[in-house]
């Protein structure tokens, strides 16, 4: 709860920082508030659609709730952005692989 309050203060101080919104989503996820976490990731991406951590976090949250297509779309956007800025795509490909594998065996989620 203290971490959530700290992130809320950080958002008040700078409501336009996508990294703070994404990190707030991680804190909400850790606090077992998945819908709030996804909202935070989405807000992060509204602020900066090229924010890779926000895309990765949103994809993972969507995958955990069984929204494979939406998760794939987030990872596809992350891969395109990473390539455009010369960054590695390995993490996003790994997550895509997990999505594909859970289609075959949902118990892997």
C-alpha positions as CSV (number, residue, x, y, z in Angstrom):
1,X,0.0,0.0,0.0
2,X,2.9,2.4,0.7
3,X,4.4,1.7,-2.7
4,X,1.0,2.5,-4.3
5,X,0.7,5.7,-2.4
6,X,4.3,6.7,-3.5
7,X,3.5,6.1,-7.1
8,X,0.2,8.0,-6.8
9,X,2.3,11.0,-5.5
10,X,4.7,10.6,-8.3
11,X,1.9,10.6,-10.8
12,X,0.5,13.8,-9.2
13,X,3.9,15.4,-9.4
14,X,4.4,14.4,-13.1
15,X,1.2,13.1,-14.7
16,X,2.9,12.9,-18.2
17,X,5.7,10.4,-17.4
18,X,4.8,7.1,-19.0
19,X,7.5,5.2,-17.0
20,X,5.9,6.2,-13.7
21,X,2.5,5.0,-15.0
22,X,4.0,1.7,-16.1
23,X,5.8,1.2,-12.8
24,X,2.5,2.0,-11.0
25,X,0.9,-0.8,-12.9
26,X,3.6,-3.2,-11.7
27,X,2.9,-2.1,-8.1
28,X,-0.8,-2.6,-8.7
29,X,-0.1,-6.1,-10.2
30,X,2.0,-7.0,-7.1
31,X,-0.9,-5.8,-4.9
32,X,-3.1,-8.2,-6.9
33,X,-5.1,-5.5,-8.6
34,X,-4.9,-6.7,-12.2
35,X,-7.6,-4.4,-13.7
36,X,-6.0,-1.3,-12.2
37,X,-2.6,-2.5,-13.5
38,X,-3.8,-2.8,-17.0
39,X,-5.4,0.6,-16.8
40,X,-2.0,2.0,-15.7
41,X,-0.2,0.3,-18.6
42,X,-2.8,1.6,-21.0
43,X,-2.4,5.2,-19.6
44,X,1.4,4.8,-20.0
45,X,0.9,4.0,-23.7
46,X,-1.6,6.9,-24.2
47,X,1.2,9.2,-23.0
48,X,3.9,7.5,-25.2
49,X,2.9,4.8,-27.6
50,X,6.6,3.9,-28.0
51,X,7.1,3.2,-24.3
52,X,8.5,-0.4,-24.5
53,X,8.2,-1.2,-20.9
54,X,4.5,-0.2,-20.9
55,X,3.9,-2.4,-24.0
56,X,5.7,-5.4,-22.4
57,X,3.8,-5.0,-19.1
58,X,0.5,-4.6,-20.9
59,X,1.1,-7.7,-23.0
60,X,2.0,-9.8,-19.9
61,X,-1.1,-8.6,-18.1
62,X,-3.3,-9.3,-21.1
63,X,-1.7,-12.8,-21.5
64,X,-2.3,-13.6,-17.9
65,X,-6.0,-12.9,-18.3
66,X,-6.2,-15.0,-21.4
67,X,-6.4,-12.2,-23.9
68,X,-3.9,-13.7,-26.3
69,X,-4.7,-11.7,-29.4
70,X,-4.5,-8.4,-27.5
71,X,-1.2,-9.5,-25.9
72,X,0.2,-10.4,-29.3
73,X,-0.8,-7.0,-30.7
74,X,1.1,-5.3,-27.8
75,X,4.2,-7.4,-28.4
76,X,4.0,-6.8,-32.2
77,X,4.0,-3.1,-31.6
78,X,6.9,-3.5,-29.1
79,X,8.9,-5.4,-31.7
80,X,8.3,-2.8,-34.4
81,X,9.3,0.0,-32.0
82,X,12.3,-1.8,-30.7
83,X,13.5,-2.4,-34.3
84,X,12.9,1.2,-35.2
85,X,15.1,2.5,-32.4
86,X,17.8,-0.3,-32.7
87,X,16.9,-2.2,-29.6
88,X,16.8,-6.0,-29.0
89,X,13.5,-7.8,-29.5
90,X,14.5,-10.9,-27.6
91,X,12.2,-10.3,-24.6
92,X,9.2,-9.7,-26.8
93,X,9.9,-12.8,-28.9
94,X,10.2,-14.8,-25.7
95,X,6.8,-13.5,-24.5
96,X,5.2,-14.3,-27.9
97,X,6.5,-17.8,-27.7
98,X,4.8,-18.2,-24.3
99,X,1.5,-17.0,-25.8
100,X,1.8,-19.4,-28.7
101,X,2.7,-22.3,-26.3
102,X,-0.3,-21.6,-24.0
103,X,-2.6,-21.8,-27.1
104,X,-1.5,-25.4,-27.3
105,X,-1.5,-26.0,-23.5
106,X,-3.5,-23.4,-21.5
107,X,-2.1,-24.9,-18.3
108,X,1.3,-23.3,-19.1
109,X,-0.2,-19.8,-18.4
